[in-house]
Amino acid sequence: MADAADIDGLSFELALAELEKIVAQLESGQAPLEQSIELYERGAKLKAHCESRLEAARLRVEKIVMGADGAPGVEAAEFN
C-alpha cells in the first residue's frame, strides 16, 4: 500500500478502485486487526479524496451550463 501523500495525485477512478479493494479486504475479515485499522484509515482518506473530486466536477459542470435563452446560467446537473 502506498503512502497517504500519494492520494492527492490519484484520479477519481484510481482512488475509487483502490477504495473498493480496501472495502473488499475489510469485509472479508481476513486482515489482522492492525492491518484492518491501517486499511480503514487509508479508505477514509480515499473516500474524502473521491468526494472532493466529485464536488470539483459538479462545480465545473454548473459553471458551463447555459440557460435556455443562451445566456450563462446555473442549473443543477444530474449524474444518473
HELIX and SHEET records of a PDB file:
HELIX    1   1 ALA A    4  GLY A    9  5                                   6    
HELIX    2   2 PHE A   12  SER A   28  1                                  17    
HELIX    3   3 LEU A   33  ILE A   64  1                                  32    
END                                                                             
